[in-house]
Amino acid sequence: MKALLWTGVNETSVEEVPDPQIQNPEDIIVRVRRTVTCGSDLHLLGGYIPFMQKGDVLGHEFVGEVVEVGPDVRRHSVGDRVVVCSFVSCGRCWYCRNELYSCCDNGNTNPGITESLWGANPGGCYGYSHAMGGFGGSHADYIRVPYADIGAFRVPDGVSDERALFASDSAPTGWMGADLGNVRPGDVVAVWGAGAVGQMAARAAMLLGADEVVVIDRFDYRLRSTAQHIGCETLNYEQTTIVEELRERTGGRGPDVCIEAVGMEAHSPSVAFGYDQVKQQLRMQTDRPTAVRQAIYNCRKGGTVFVLGVFAGLVDKFPLGAVMNKGLTLRSAQQHGHRYIPMLLERMERGELVTEHLATHTMPLSEGPQGYTMFKEKADENIRSVFLPGG
């Protein structure tokens, strides 16, 4: 089959690789119909997560058709159209039973790396380095899906592939930020990042009853997309003073909930950004926590900051004093998508949650390298590149 491979730092290639096979009785094989880039993939491409191997298949967000089922699979049959959660979780361990699916004890088949890095291993993730299990990714004609009765969800007939695609990762990640960020009716919510996850977090906050939602970014085309399709307020941090704007909107307090949806390569016009960038390039720290700092400093006293962006290791100048003295609740997680995807598909079917606008550029898988270049460079107002395998 054809697949889009990581072949080196900022290098990808579409090549022939062996077809996936059923390895365990709970596996299914899915023919990928659509698969999409994600901002966290850029950390892999740039070499910031140093556990990729040449020839690894990229991609973790996808929708497809079941073509083969293992003998113990009960909820799926050949021909089912499914969306698959990007995280691999067993459904039986203590964490899964408590709906902390991305913390699964059994999903990551290579736990030693993350146990050394973080003190424990999270679940696995498709196409996301050998630190997260070394699973084959979704930028391919076919993909093996372990624990299929837990992680694959049948797509309702009334939901298109284009819409269901984002129920794999972006929509549940954004929803989790608003849900576990404890958004309540009447809240003011600020979201850093107007990409797919930031937009989904904003929409989730609105559906959970927030009185006002503000999305912060520097790219006007992403802010226009947010305003048009999500329907919330937007701010360009290169054109306004964010702290003043947010306090003006909240009677001087700051937002009740601040959601960071940027991650380890955050940008800022401040001097601190240059400091972070130099240290990151020299590998003296692994991540740039610019947006996290802003969220902490801007959140009201007693509020909640939720970190959705992917971070790999260590950061410098983390404002722990502000967290403690302001009485903030600081939360984060990789997405517990299994708890949200059925509900999100229902909302998609009712038209409460639309995602098609995020797929700004759709192309054959053979054009995957160009799609990633466009995505990384924000070329031609790219929000996400969607690949169509099998062409």
N, C-alpha and C positions, 0 to 999 in steps of 0.2 A: 504494500500500500504506500501512498504518498503521505509524507508528514513534514511539518515545519520544524527544523532542528536548531538548537543552540549549538553553534560551532566555534564560539569564541566571544570575547568581549565585544559587544556591539556588532556581532556577526551572526546571521541566520542563513539557512539554506533549506530548500525543499528537495527532499531526496526519498528514495525508496527504502523502506524499512520492513521488517517482518510483520505480518498481521498478528494482532493480539490473539491469545488463546484463553479459553476457560482454564483457570488454575485452581480454583476452589469451588465447591459445590454451590456457594451463594453468589457466584459471579454471573454477570451478563455481558454480552458483547453488544455494543451500540454502534450503529452506523451514524456518524456525525453528519447532521444536516446543516447546522450553523455553529460556529465557534467565534469568540470575540476576544480581542485584546483587552488587557486590564492594566491600569497604572502600575500595579505591583509587579507585572511582568517586566517593566522597564528596569526595576532594581536587579532582576536577573540578567538582563541584557547588558547592563552597565558594569557587571561584575561586583556589585555591592553585597551580594549574597554569595559567598565564595564556595558553594557546594554543588555547582553545576559541573557536568562532565560533557565533553564534546560528543555530540550525537543525541543528547537528551531531547525528547519531544516536548515542546512548549504547549501552554494553553490549559486553562482550568474552568472555563465558563462556556457551556455548550448545551445544545438540545439535539436530540437525534431519535433514531428508530431502533428498537430492539431486534437483533437478528439471530441471537443465540442465547439460551438460558441454561444455567447450571441446574443440576438435579434437585437442589434444595430451595430453589427460588419459587415462591408461592404467589407473589403479587404481580408478576409481570409475565407476558407471553410474547412470542415472536410477533412483530408487527405493531406493538405498542409504541406510541410517540411519547417520549419522556424527556423531562428536564432533570439534570443531575446536579445535586449540590456539589460545590467545588471541593468540599472537605470530605475525607473518607473516615467514616465513623461506624463502629460495630453495632451500636444500638443496645448493647447488653451490659456494658461496664457501668460502674457507679456514676461516672460523669455523663454518659449517655442517658441513663435512667433519670438523671436530674436535669436533662435538657441542656447540658453543657457540651454539645456535640463536638465542637472543635478541640476540646480538651480530652477526647477519647483516648483511653489507655491502649487500644489495640489497632487503631487505624494507621499509625505510623510504623512501618515495618523496619525502620532504621533509627531507633530511638536514641542511640548513643550520642550522636552529634548534639541534639537539642538538650539532652540531659546534661551534657558538659557545658553548654552555652547558658541555659536558662534554669537549670536545676530540676527540670522535668521535661517530658516530651509531650507535645500536643498531638492531635490527630494527624493523619496524612492529608496531602493536598495534591491533586493531579498536576503534573507538569511543573512542580515547584521545588526543584532541587532535591538532592539526596538527603538533605536535612529534614525534609518533609516526606520521606518515604521512597523517593525515587520512582514514583509512578509515572507511566507514560501519560503525556498530555493530550489535550483534545484537538490540537491543530493537526488533525490527521483524518484519514478516511474512516477509521474505526478506533474504538477505545474499549479497554476492559474496565468494567465497573464492579469493584468488590462490594460486598454487603448490599446487593442491589435492592433488596426489600426495604432497606433503611434509607438509602441515599438517592434512589431514583423515584421520580414522581410522574404519574401519568398526566399528560397535558389535556385539559378539557378541549372539546372540539371547537368551542367558541374562541379559543385563544390561538393566535397565529404563532408560527415559529419565531417571527421577528420580535413579538412581545414576550413570549415565554423564555426566550434566550436569556434575558436579564434576570429571570427568577433563579438562575443558577448561582449567582454570586452578588451582583451589584445591588439588586433590590433587597434581598435578605440582609446584606451587610448594612445598607443604609437604614433599614427598618430596625435592626438591632441597636444601632446607635441612638435612635430616638426612644425605643422601648426601654432599653437598659440604662439610657441616660435619664430615665424617669420624667419624660415630657408629660406634662399635665395640661388639662384645659386651662386656658388663660395665660400660659407661659409665653415668654419671649425667648426664641431660640436663634442662635447664631451658628452657621455652618461654614467652616473654612474649607473651600474647594468646590468648584462648580463642575467637576467631572461627573461621570455617571453615578458614583457612590454618593457624592455630595448632593446631587439632585434627588436621589432616592431618599436620602436622610431628610432632606427638606420636605419632600412630599409626605413621608411618614409622619413627621412632626405635625404637619397640617392636618392629616387624617386623625391623629391622636388628640387634636383639639387645641394646638398652640394658637395663641392670639395673634402672634406676629412671628414670621420666620424671615431671616435675613441670610443670604448666601454671599460669601466674600471670595473674590478671585481677582486676577489681573487681566484675564483675557476677555475682551468685550464680547466676542462671539459666544463664549460659554455662558456669560452672564445674560446675553440676549436669549439664548436657548432656555435658560432657567426661568427667566421672567415669562417667556411665551408659553412653555409647556408645563411648568410647575406652578407658576402663578404667584410666586412670592417676591419679596423685595430683594434687591441685589446691591452690592457695594464693590467698587473697584478700589483696592487698597493702594494703588499707585496714583489715584486721583483724589483721594479723600483721607482724612485722619480717622482711622477706624475707631479708636477709643472714644473720641468725641462723638462720633455718629451713634455708636451703641449706647453711650450714656444718655445722649439726648433722647433716644427712643425709649428709655427705661427709667425715666425720672432720676437719673444720676446713679442708679444702682449697677447696671450691667445686665446682660442676659441671664435668665434663669438656668439655661442649659447651653453649653458650648460644645459643638461636635467638630472634631478635627478629622477631615477626610482628605488628607494630603499625603502624609507619610514621610519617609526618610530622605526624600530629595526636595524638601520644601524650599520655596524661594521667598525673598524679602528684599526690599530696597534698603534695609538698615545695615549698619556696620556689622552687627552680629551675624548677618548672613555671610559676609565675606570671611569672617572668622570661622564659621561652621564649615564653609565650603573648602577652605584650605585644609582644615584638620581632617575632613572626610577624604579629600584626595590623597593626603599623606597617610591615610589609614590610622590616624591617631584617634579618631572616633568613627563609628560605623554609620551614624545617622545625623541628619540635620533636623533638629527639633524646633525649627522656627515657628511653624504654625501651632505646635503644642504650647510653646511659651505664650504666644499671643492669646490663645484660648484661655489659659490659666490666668493671665493678667487681666483679661477683659471680663471674665465671669463674675457675677455678683457674689458677695459673701454668702456662704452657705449653699451655693449652687453646685451644679454637676458639670464636669468636663468628661466627655467620652472620646477616646482616641480610637478612630477607625482605621487610620492610615497604617500601613505595614512598617514596622521597625524591626531591625535585625539584632541590635546589640546595645552598644554603649553610646551615650550622649554626654556632652559637656554643658556646664552652666544651666543645669535643670533647676527651675525655681521652686524647690521644695519648700522654702520658707513661705512663699505665697500660698501654696496648697494648704500648709498647716495653719498659718495665721488667718487665712480667709475662711477656714472651715469648709474647704471644698471636698466634694466627693469626686475622686478620680477613678474612672473605670476604663477598661479596654478589653478587647477580645478579638481573636479571629472569629469569623461569623459562625454562629450556631444556626445555620440555615435550615436544618431539618425541622426546627420548631416553627419556622415561619413560612416555608415554601407553599404548603397547601393553602394557607390563608391568603398568601399573595396571589396565587393562581386564581382563587375565587374573586379577589378584587380586580385582577386583570380582566376576568371574564365579564364583570359588571361595568368595566370602564372606569373604575376609580383610580387605577394605576396604569398609566401608559408609559411605554418605554421605547417605542419604535424610533423616536427622534434621536435617541442616543446613537443609533447605528448610522452615522453620517456617511460612511464609505463602505460599500459592500463589494467584494471582489472574489475571484476564484482563489483557492488555497495556493495555487501556483504563484500568485502575486503577493504571498505573505510577507516576504522581506520588504517589498515596497510599502505594504500596509503598515508594517511596524515603523518604518522610517517616517511616514506621514504622521503616525500617531505620536511618536516621540517628539518630532519637530513642530507639532501643532500646525502642520501644513494644510492649506485649503480648508481651514476651520474644522479640522478633524476632532471629533470627540471620541469616537471609537471606530476601529476598523473591524469589520465582520468578514470572516472567510467562509467560503462555500466549498467544502471538500467534494471529491468525486468528479470534478470537471475534467 
